[in-house]
Amino acid sequence: TGRIAKQLYPKADIKITGFEKADYPDDFFDIVIGNVPFGNYKVSDKRYDRHNLLVHDYFFAKSIDKVRQGGVIAMITTNGMSGGTFDKRDSKARRYIAQRCDLLGAVRLPSGAFEDAELPTDILFFQKRERQRDLTADMPDWVQTTIIHESDHVKENGEVRHNIVTENNYFLEHPEMVLGKQEVVNGQFGPQLVCLPTEGNLREKLKNAVSHIQGTIENTGFYELEEDIDATVIPADPNVKNYSYTLVDDTVYYRENSVMKPVDMKDSMLERIKGMVEIRDCTQELIRVQ
């Protein structure tokens, strides 16, 4: 599919590689949309290994770093046996997200919404904050879950296993965002929460649910779409850090989100910036080689 996409969109930067190997710059994209992989395993990525995140949570964490402040993340994630990102008892991943993002809204789809997908899925919408949130003073309610089922199971060896099923507080407070009937059923690994299909057109239900999600995204300036475009403005180089200087054909540019603009300063100051940029680039190259 990646090779097909390259043929269909030759001007797009399409990488056929694992997300952990993709070298996209931080604070660059306006929006990230994806259907993340799900599983009870982790991805090796030095930058995120210390957070000990499962693969689906890792995709959220890295996506947050790639969008700019005010950027939006819209992800489909399976709720799964272990409760997925939103329902599991362990709030570590949600705390990580809450420090960096605001929740715009979430929609829970019933099982079977996607072909060959029997488990329920969530569509989660987040917006990246300008500053990280202090969770000790401001803990969003959706970070927490509520126990909705408890039961004991006696194994053949006499050992008693205590089973607990939790649900995210957001869905408890917003049942209109659950597009099915939720029940606790006995699964392969014990009780689990499922979302069963109900009568009605799922597409219309989804359209209605999404209408409840409120949010705005600021225009960062798609100058190429404007009639009075300044010819000196160029698309941002992904390799240039946002809000920093760079050299293009011996001209000093300043990157701001998706574009780079030539800097208008005195010649003496421009020469000083050029020298500092060259020193910075040389230092970064030495670090990379080492």
C-alpha positions in Angstrom: 0.0 0.0 0.0 2.9 2.3 0.7 4.3 1.9 -2.8 0.9 2.4 -4.3 0.5 5.6 -2.3 3.9 6.8 -3.6 2.6 6.4 -7.2 -0.7 8.2 -6.5 0.9 11.1 -4.5 4.4 11.5 -5.9 4.8 14.9 -4.2 3.9 13.6 -0.7 6.6 12.5 1.8 5.5 8.8 2.2 7.8 6.6 4.3 7.5 2.8 4.0 8.9 2.0 7.5 7.9 1.4 11.1 6.8 4.5 13.0 9.7 4.0 15.4 12.1 4.5 12.5 10.3 7.4 10.9 12.4 10.6 11.4 9.6 13.2 11.2 10.4 16.4 13.0 8.7 17.5 16.2 6.1 20.2 16.4 5.6 20.1 12.6 2.2 18.7 11.6 -1.2 20.3 11.9 -3.0 17.0 12.4 -2.2 13.3 12.8 -4.9 10.8 11.7 -4.4 7.1 12.2 -5.6 3.6 13.0 -3.0 2.4 15.5 -1.9 -1.2 15.9 -3.0 -2.9 19.0 -1.3 -5.6 21.1 0.1 -6.5 24.4 3.7 -5.8 23.3 6.0 -2.8 23.1 8.0 -1.0 20.4 11.7 -0.4 20.9 12.3 3.4 20.5 15.1 4.9 22.7 13.3 8.2 23.1 10.2 6.5 24.6 11.5 3.2 26.1 11.6 4.7 29.6 7.8 5.3 29.5 7.2 1.5 29.1 4.2 2.0 26.8 2.3 -0.7 24.9 2.3 -0.3 21.1 -1.0 1.5 20.8 -0.1 3.9 23.6 3.3 4.5 22.0 1.7 5.6 18.8 -0.2 8.3 20.7 2.9 9.4 22.6 5.0 9.8 19.5 2.2 11.5 17.5 1.8 14.1 20.2 5.4 15.1 19.7 5.0 15.4 16.0 2.0 17.8 15.9 2.5 21.5 16.6 1.0 23.3 19.6 -2.8 23.5 18.9 -2.5 20.5 16.5 -5.1 17.7 16.5 -4.7 14.0 16.9 -7.5 11.7 15.7 -6.9 8.0 16.3 -8.8 4.8 16.1 -7.7 2.3 18.7 -9.1 -1.1 19.7 -10.5 -1.3 23.2 -9.2 -4.9 23.5 -8.9 -7.5 26.2 -6.8 -5.3 28.5 -9.1 -2.2 28.2 -7.1 -0.5 25.4 -5.9 3.1 25.9 -9.1 4.4 27.5 -10.6 1.8 29.8 -7.7 0.0 31.4 -7.1 0.4 35.1 -3.5 1.6 34.7 -3.8 5.3 34.0 -0.1 5.8 33.1 -0.7 6.3 29.3 -3.7 8.6 29.9 -1.7 10.7 32.3 1.1 11.0 29.8 -1.5 12.2 27.2 -3.3 14.5 29.6 -0.1 16.3 30.5 0.4 17.3 26.9 -3.2 17.3 25.4 -6.8 18.3 26.0 -9.5 15.8 25.1 -11.8 17.1 22.5 -14.0 14.1 22.6 -14.3 10.3 22.1 -16.6 8.0 20.3 -17.1 4.3 21.1 -18.0 2.1 18.1 -19.7 -1.3 18.5 -18.0 -4.6 17.7 -18.1 -5.4 14.0 -17.9 -1.7 13.0 -14.8 -2.7 11.0 -14.6 -5.8 9.0 -12.9 -8.7 10.8 -12.8 -6.5 14.0 -14.9 -8.2 16.7 -13.7 -6.1 19.5 -15.1 -2.6 20.1 -13.1 0.4 19.0 -12.7 4.0 20.1 -12.1 7.1 18.1 -10.1 9.5 20.3 -9.7 13.2 19.5 -6.9 15.2 21.3 -5.5 18.7 20.9 -1.9 19.5 21.9 -1.5 22.1 24.6 0.8 25.1 24.5 2.2 24.1 28.0 2.2 20.8 29.8 -0.5 20.4 32.4 0.3 20.1 36.1 -1.7 16.9 36.9 -1.4 17.5 40.7 -3.5 20.6 40.4 -5.6 19.8 37.3 -6.5 16.2 36.7 -9.0 15.7 33.9 -11.8 13.3 34.8 -11.2 11.2 31.6 -7.8 10.1 33.0 -9.6 8.0 35.6 -11.8 4.9 35.2 -14.6 3.5 37.4 -15.0 -0.1 38.4 -18.2 -1.4 36.8 -17.8 -5.2 37.5 -16.1 -7.3 40.1 -16.2 -11.1 40.4 -14.1 -14.0 41.8 -13.1 -17.0 39.7 -11.8 -20.2 41.4 -9.2 -22.1 39.3 -8.8 -25.8 39.3 -5.9 -25.6 41.7 -8.1 -23.8 44.2 -6.5 -20.4 43.5 -9.0 -17.5 43.6 -8.7 -14.9 40.9 -10.4 -11.5 41.5 -11.6 -10.0 38.2 -12.2 -6.3 37.8 -13.7 -4.5 34.7 -13.3 -0.7 34.4 -14.8 1.9 32.1 -13.5 5.4 31.4 -15.3 8.2 33.2 -15.8 10.0 29.9 -18.1 7.4 28.5 -19.9 7.1 31.8 -20.6 10.8 31.7 -21.3 10.9 28.0 -23.4 7.8 27.1 -24.5 9.6 23.8 -20.9 8.9 22.6 -21.3 5.2 22.9 -22.8 3.9 19.6 -24.0 0.5 20.9 -25.1 -1.4 24.0 -22.4 -2.0 26.5 -22.3 -5.3 28.5 -19.8 -7.2 30.6 -19.4 -10.7 29.1 -17.2 -13.7 29.9 -14.3 -13.6 27.4 -11.3 -15.9 26.8 -9.4 -14.3 29.7 -12.3 -13.5 32.0 -15.0 -10.8 32.2 -14.6 -8.0 29.6 -16.6 -5.0 28.5 -18.1 -5.2 25.0 -20.1 -2.8 22.9 -22.8 -4.6 21.0 -24.5 -3.3 17.9 -28.0 -1.9 18.1 -30.6 -1.0 15.6 -30.1 2.0 13.4 -27.7 3.3 10.8 -24.2 3.4 12.3 -23.0 6.0 9.9 -25.8 8.4 11.0 -25.1 7.6 14.6 -21.4 8.4 14.1 -22.2 11.7 12.3 -24.4 12.7 15.2 -21.8 11.8 17.8 -19.0 13.7 16.1 -21.3 16.8 16.0 -20.9 16.9 19.8 -17.1 17.2 19.6 -16.2 20.8 20.0 -12.8 22.3 19.0 -11.0 24.8 16.8 -7.7 24.7 15.1 -5.9 28.0 14.2 -4.9 28.7 10.7 -1.1 28.6 10.6 -0.9 30.1 7.2 -1.1 28.0 4.0 0.5 30.9 2.1 0.5 28.9 -1.1 -3.3 29.1 -1.2 -3.4 32.9 -1.0 -3.5 35.1 -4.1 -1.2 37.7 -2.6 1.5 35.1 -1.7 4.9 36.5 -1.0 7.2 34.7 -3.4 10.0 34.7 -0.8 8.0 32.5 1.6 8.9 28.8 1.1 7.6 25.5 2.6 9.2 24.5 5.8 12.1 22.0 5.6 11.2 19.1 8.0 14.8 18.9 9.0 14.8 22.4 10.4 13.5 22.7 14.0 10.4 24.9 14.4 11.0 28.5 15.5 14.7 28.5 14.5 17.0 30.0 11.8 18.5 28.2 8.8 20.3 29.0 5.6 18.9 28.5 2.1 21.1 29.6 -0.8 23.1 31.8 1.7 19.9 33.5 2.7 18.8 33.5 6.4 15.3 32.0 6.9 13.2 31.6 10.0 10.9 28.6 10.3 7.4 29.1 11.7 5.2 26.0 11.6 4.7 25.0 8.0 6.6 27.8 6.2 10.0 29.6 6.3 10.3 33.3 5.8 13.5 35.3 4.9 14.7 37.4 7.8 14.8 41.2 7.5 17.6 42.5 9.6 20.7 44.6 9.4 23.5 43.0 7.4 25.7 42.8 10.4 23.1 40.9 12.4 22.4 38.6 9.4 26.1 37.7 9.1 26.2 37.0 12.9 23.2 34.6 12.5 24.8 32.9 9.5 27.9 32.2 11.6 25.9 30.9 14.5 23.8 28.6 12.2 26.9 27.2 10.7 28.4 26.5 14.2 25.1 24.9 15.3 24.8 22.7 12.2 28.5 21.6 12.5 28.0 20.7 16.2 24.8 18.7 15.4 26.7 16.8 12.6 29.5 16.0 15.0 27.1 14.6 17.6 25.3 12.6 14.9 28.6 11.1 13.7 29.7 10.2 17.2 
